[in-house]
Amino acid sequence: MIYQRSSALFAEAKQYIPGGVNSPVRAFKAVGGDPVFVKKAKGAYLYDEDGNRLIDYIASWGPLILGHAHELVINALIEKAKNGTSFGMPTEIETELAKLAVSMVPNIDKIRFVNSGTEACMSAVRLARGYTGKDKIIKFAGCYHGHSDSFLIQAGSGAVTFGSPNSPGVTQGTAKDTLLADYNDLEGVKTLVYANKDEIAAIIIEPIAGNMGCIVPTDGFINGLRELCTKEGVLLLFDEVMTGFRLGRGGAQEALGIKADIVMFGKVIGGGLPVGAFAAKSEIMDHLAPDGPVYQAGTLSGNPLAMSAGLAMLTELNNRPEVFQSLADKTQYLHKGIAKVLNEKGVAHQINRYGSMISVHFTDGPVVDFASAAKGNNDTFKNYFHGMLEKGIYLPPSAFESYFLNDALSYEDLDETIKALRTLDF
């Protein structure tokens, strides 16, 4: 395929936008080459500025679970926009979406809307600290909770040491309150909790990880975290920005049968518009301003356009819960097809899958955490990515990102994807 116009647009963008992009993964640094500039999208397909049609496996990194430009969402947006885009005042539709979300998700009474997943996670951690009166949090290597300072932390020198900043601009003072654990290592988490007894406000985790590729929790890991948090008076925070309203009506809490103390949302809850949210039982949420002392605010939070898109999306998912099984079936079909081809070609690989999230890791051993995900052959991944792109298949341009299937994908699209893989040389 020819990408002359995309390359020209990227060159121009770099003159005015840092790196030419407004989010780093879009720059193709992990795979090389220039990024594809999209012009429009519909259903399962992207149409780029060079006139190519691409089968899409990122769905705007998750929110477009029903496909691009879904008629119900677009119509809701158009109608709402006719009455204005933002008021900085309460609107009825905020309560409508809140009521629906609370009815769909287990173990929450109240929800606060914000403008991004980063903002949701940042606010949830502040709430956890304010509620518990403790300062420290535990996060997991490879789990991404946005670009707030507290989350941009790399490992310290030992199991019980503080982390250190892995981005300039993050202070050592911020880093000292963030402890880093390994995903699927319950004993490691216990070591951190007991070494910092009565100082941990919260453990924050992606219950199904998607930012080191798709990583599924091992048996007993999430249950063990829940038991540990309950025993030690620590809040368990589920970052469901990816999994919320994607793995089922009630997200990962419902799928895993585990109750978190605070849950964060984004992606699907906004129907493709910038929306985030965090939710919990009233006992915790009532600590938020204006009812409580924990401050959080946002001029565009709950704006009517975002609320209308989210309400349209969640209403459709609530009315058609069979979508979740349909997506899981398609993802399983893709998994089997990719595995068959790679096995026939003798390519070392591991495929992780949960619901409509899936990733291919080019490595021999199981991928259960960031360290094992990092063992993947990046050169093989680059060839795989660009080979598939050349055949009209758009995959995440990083080995550390999950695919997100959308329900507009047909089995013919899946077969075309598997057929494209057969043509590649490894």
C-alpha positions in Angstrom: 0.0 0.0 0.0 1.1 3.6 -0.6 1.2 6.1 2.2 2.6 9.2 0.6 0.0 11.5 1.9 0.2 10.1 5.4 3.9 10.6 5.4 3.5 14.2 4.2 0.9 14.9 6.8 3.2 13.5 9.5 6.1 15.6 8.4 3.9 18.7 8.6 2.5 17.7 12.0 6.0 17.4 13.5 6.6 21.1 12.8 3.7 22.1 15.1 3.0 19.1 17.5 5.7 17.4 19.6 6.6 14.2 17.8 3.9 14.9 15.3 1.3 13.3 17.5 -0.9 14.0 20.6 -0.3 10.6 22.2 3.1 8.8 21.8 2.0 5.4 20.6 0.6 6.9 17.5 4.1 7.9 16.3 5.0 4.3 15.3 8.3 4.6 17.3 7.9 1.0 18.5 7.5 -0.4 15.0 9.3 2.1 12.8 8.0 4.0 9.8 5.5 6.8 9.6 2.1 6.5 11.1 -1.1 6.1 9.1 -3.4 9.2 9.1 -7.0 8.2 9.2 -9.7 10.2 7.3 -12.8 8.5 8.3 -14.2 5.2 9.6 -17.3 3.1 9.5 -18.2 -0.2 11.1 -15.1 -2.4 11.2 -13.1 -0.3 8.8 -10.7 2.6 8.7 -10.2 4.7 5.6 -6.9 6.5 5.5 -5.8 9.7 3.8 -4.2 7.6 1.0 -7.4 5.9 0.1 -6.7 2.5 1.7 -9.3 0.5 3.6 -8.0 -1.1 6.8 -9.7 -3.7 9.0 -9.5 -2.2 12.4 -8.4 -4.1 15.5 -7.9 -1.2 18.0 -11.4 0.4 17.9 -9.9 3.8 19.0 -8.2 1.7 21.8 -11.4 0.2 23.0 -14.4 2.5 23.2 -16.0 1.7 19.8 -17.2 -1.7 20.9 -20.1 -1.7 18.4 -18.0 -0.3 15.5 -17.1 3.1 14.1 -19.8 5.7 13.5 -22.5 3.6 15.0 -25.8 5.1 14.0 -27.4 5.3 17.5 -24.4 7.1 18.9 -24.0 9.5 15.9 -27.7 10.4 15.9 -27.6 11.0 19.7 -24.6 13.3 19.3 -26.2 15.3 16.4 -29.5 15.9 18.3 -27.7 16.9 21.5 -25.3 19.2 19.7 -28.2 21.2 18.3 -28.9 22.4 21.8 -25.4 23.4 22.7 -22.1 21.7 23.5 -21.3 22.6 27.1 -22.8 24.7 29.8 -20.8 24.3 33.0 -24.1 23.6 34.7 -26.0 20.5 35.6 -28.0 18.7 32.9 -30.5 15.9 33.2 -28.6 13.5 30.9 -25.8 13.3 33.4 -28.1 11.7 35.9 -29.6 9.4 33.2 -26.1 8.0 32.3 -25.2 7.8 36.0 -28.4 5.9 36.8 -27.8 3.4 33.9 -24.2 2.8 34.8 -24.9 2.2 38.5 -27.7 -0.3 37.4 -25.3 -2.2 35.2 -22.2 -2.4 37.4 -22.1 -4.4 40.7 -21.0 -2.9 44.0 -21.4 0.8 43.2 -23.9 3.4 44.4 -22.6 6.6 42.9 -20.4 7.7 40.0 -18.5 10.9 39.2 -17.9 11.7 35.5 -14.6 13.2 34.4 -12.9 13.7 31.0 -10.4 10.9 30.6 -9.2 7.6 32.1 -6.1 9.4 33.4 -8.3 11.8 35.3 -10.5 9.0 36.6 -7.5 7.1 38.0 -5.8 10.2 39.4 -9.1 11.2 41.2 -9.7 7.7 42.5 -6.3 7.5 44.1 -6.9 11.0 45.7 -10.2 9.8 47.0 -8.7 6.6 48.4 -6.0 8.6 50.2 -8.6 11.0 51.6 -10.9 8.2 52.7 -8.2 6.1 54.4 -5.9 8.8 55.7 -2.9 7.0 54.2 -0.5 8.1 51.6 1.1 5.1 49.8 -0.3 3.1 46.9 0.8 -0.1 45.2 0.7 -0.4 41.4 1.9 -3.1 39.1 4.7 -3.0 36.6 3.2 -2.9 33.1 -0.2 -1.6 34.2 -0.9 1.8 32.8 -3.3 4.1 34.6 -2.7 7.3 32.7 0.1 9.9 32.8 -0.5 11.3 36.3 2.7 11.6 38.3 1.8 8.9 40.8 1.7 6.3 38.0 4.9 7.0 36.1 7.1 5.0 38.4 9.6 2.3 37.6 11.0 -0.4 39.9 13.3 0.4 42.9 16.3 -1.6 43.9 14.5 -4.3 45.8 11.1 -5.8 46.7 10.3 -3.4 49.5 12.0 -0.2 48.2 10.3 2.8 46.9 10.0 3.3 43.1 11.7 6.0 41.2 10.4 8.3 38.5 10.6 7.0 34.9 9.7 10.4 33.4 11.4 13.7 33.9 9.0 16.0 35.7 7.9 13.4 38.2 9.4 14.3 41.6 11.2 11.9 44.0 8.6 13.1 46.6 5.8 11.7 44.5 7.6 8.5 43.7 8.3 7.7 47.3 4.6 7.1 47.9 4.2 4.6 45.0 5.3 1.1 45.5 5.8 -1.3 42.5 4.8 -4.9 42.4 4.8 -7.6 39.7 1.5 -8.6 38.1 0.4 -12.1 39.2 2.8 -12.2 42.1 0.6 -12.2 45.2 3.5 -13.0 47.6 5.3 -10.0 46.3 2.4 -7.8 47.1 2.0 -9.2 50.6 5.7 -8.4 51.2 5.1 -4.8 50.2 2.0 -4.5 52.3 3.6 -6.0 55.4 6.8 -3.9 55.0 4.6 -0.8 54.9 2.0 -1.8 57.4 -0.8 0.7 57.9 0.6 3.0 55.3 -1.0 1.7 52.2 -4.1 3.5 51.0 -4.8 1.5 47.9 -3.7 -1.2 45.5 -4.6 -0.1 41.9 -4.6 -2.7 39.2 -5.9 -3.5 35.7 -7.9 -6.6 36.6 -7.4 -7.8 33.0 -4.2 -6.0 31.9 -4.1 -4.5 28.5 -1.0 -2.3 28.5 1.6 -5.0 28.3 -0.4 -6.9 25.8 -3.4 -8.7 27.2 -2.4 -10.3 30.5 -4.9 -12.5 32.3 -4.7 -12.9 36.1 -3.6 -16.4 37.3 -5.9 -18.4 39.5 -6.3 -16.9 42.9 -4.4 -13.7 42.2 -7.2 -11.2 42.2 -9.1 -13.1 44.9 -5.9 -13.0 47.0 -5.6 -9.2 46.5 -9.2 -8.8 47.6 -8.6 -10.9 50.8 -5.4 -9.0 51.5 -7.0 -5.6 51.1 -9.9 -6.5 53.3 -7.6 -7.9 56.0 -5.2 -4.9 56.0 -7.7 -2.1 55.5 -6.5 -1.2 52.0 -8.8 -0.2 49.2 -8.7 -2.3 46.1 -9.0 -0.1 43.0 -10.0 -1.6 39.6 -8.8 0.3 36.6 -11.6 -0.7 34.2 -10.9 2.0 31.6 -10.4 -0.9 29.2 -12.5 -3.6 30.6 -15.6 -1.7 31.8 -18.7 -2.4 29.7 -16.4 -4.5 27.4 -16.1 -7.8 29.2 -19.8 -7.7 30.1 -22.5 -5.4 31.4 -20.7 -5.2 34.8 -17.1 -5.3 33.4 -14.3 -7.2 35.1 -16.0 -7.2 38.5 -18.8 -9.2 37.1 -16.6 -11.4 34.9 -14.2 -12.3 37.7 -16.7 -12.3 40.5 -14.6 -9.9 42.6 -15.8 -6.7 44.2 -13.5 -3.7 44.1 -13.7 -0.7 46.4 -13.4 1.9 43.7 -13.8 1.3 40.0 -12.5 3.6 37.2 -14.1 3.8 33.7 -13.4 5.3 30.3 -13.4 4.2 26.7 -16.8 2.5 26.2 -18.6 4.7 28.8 -18.0 7.6 26.5 -19.1 6.0 23.2 -16.0 7.4 21.5 -15.9 10.8 23.1 -13.5 11.9 25.9 -15.1 10.6 29.1 -13.8 9.0 32.2 -15.6 8.1 35.5 -14.9 6.6 38.9 -17.5 4.9 41.2 -17.9 3.3 44.5 -20.3 2.7 47.4 -21.9 5.8 48.9 -19.7 5.5 52.0 -16.6 6.2 49.9 -18.1 8.5 47.3 -19.6 10.8 49.9 -16.1 11.9 50.8 -16.0 13.9 47.5 -16.7 17.6 47.3 -19.2 19.1 47.6 -20.4 16.6 50.2 -17.0 15.8 51.6 -13.4 17.2 51.9 -11.8 15.5 48.9 -11.7 18.0 46.1 -12.2 17.1 42.4 -13.7 19.3 39.7 -13.8 19.8 35.9 -15.5 22.4 33.7 -16.2 19.9 30.9 -17.0 17.0 33.2 -20.4 15.6 32.3 -20.7 17.7 29.2 -23.9 16.9 27.2 -22.2 15.6 24.1 -20.1 13.1 26.0 -23.1 12.1 28.1 -25.3 11.6 25.0 -22.7 9.3 23.3 -22.2 7.3 26.5 -25.9 7.0 27.1 -26.5 5.7 23.6 -23.7 3.2 23.8 -24.6 1.8 27.3 -28.3 1.7 26.5 -27.6 -0.5 23.4 -25.2 -2.8 25.4 -27.7 -3.0 28.2 -30.5 -3.9 25.8 -28.3 -6.4 23.8 -26.1 -8.2 26.3 -25.6 -10.9 23.6 -23.0 -8.5 22.1 -20.5 -9.6 24.7 -20.8 -13.3 23.8 -20.7 -12.4 20.1 -17.4 -10.5 20.6 -15.9 -13.3 22.7 -16.8 -15.8 20.0 -15.2 -13.7 17.3 -12.1 -13.2 19.4 -11.8 -17.0 20.0 -12.2 -17.6 16.3 -9.4 -15.1 15.5 -7.2 -16.7 18.3 -7.5 -20.2 16.8 -6.9 -18.9 13.3 -3.7 -17.0 14.2 -2.4 -19.8 16.3 -2.9 -22.3 13.5 -1.0 -20.2 11.0 1.9 -19.4 13.4 2.2 -23.1 14.4 2.3 -24.1 10.8 5.1 -21.6 10.1 7.0 -22.7 13.2 6.9 -19.2 14.8 7.4 -19.1 18.6 4.4 -17.3 20.1 2.0 -17.0 22.9 -1.6 -15.7 22.5 -3.4 -14.2 25.5 -7.1 -13.7 25.4 -10.0 -12.7 27.6 -13.4 -11.8 26.2 -12.8 -9.4 23.3 -9.2 -8.5 24.3 -6.3 -10.5 22.7 -2.6 -10.1 22.0 0.1 -12.0 20.2 3.5 -12.3 22.0 6.4 -13.6 20.0 8.1 -15.6 22.7 8.4 -19.2 23.9 7.2 -19.0 27.5 4.0 -18.0 29.1 3.3 -14.2 29.3 2.0 -13.5 32.8 3.6 -10.1 33.7 5.6 -7.2 32.3 9.0 -9.1 32.5 7.7 -12.0 30.5 6.0 -9.8 28.0 9.2 -7.9 27.5 10.9 -11.1 26.3 9.0 -11.0 23.1 11.0 -10.8 19.8 10.4 -7.1 18.8 11.9 -7.6 15.4 9.4 -10.3 14.7 6.6 -8.1 15.9 7.7 -5.2 13.7 7.7 -7.5 10.6 4.3 -8.9 11.7 2.8 -5.4 12.2 4.1 -4.0 8.9 3.3 -7.2 7.0 -0.3 -7.1 8.2 -0.6 -3.4 7.5 0.5 -3.9 4.0 -2.4 -6.4 3.6 -4.9 -3.9 5.0 -5.0 -5.1 8.6 -4.5 -2.4 11.3 -3.1 -3.8 14.5 -1.9 -2.0 17.6 1.5 -0.5 16.6 3.2 -1.8 19.8 3.8 -5.3 21.2 2.6 -4.0 24.6 -1.0 -3.2 23.6 -4.0 -5.4 23.5 -6.2 -5.7 20.4 -9.8 -4.6 20.9 -12.4 -6.2 18.7 -15.6 -4.5 17.7 -18.9 -6.2 16.9 -19.0 -4.8 13.4 -16.2 -7.2 12.5 -17.6 -10.0 10.4 -16.3 -13.6 10.2 -15.3 -12.7 6.6 -13.1 -9.9 8.1 -11.6 -12.4 10.5 -10.9 -14.8 7.7 -9.3 -12.1 5.6 -7.1 -11.3 8.6 -6.0 -14.9 9.0 -5.4 -15.2 5.2 -3.2 -12.1 5.3 -1.1 -13.7 8.0 -0.5 -16.8 5.8 1.2 -14.6 3.3 3.9 -13.3 5.7 7.4 -14.5 5.9 9.0 -14.8 9.4 
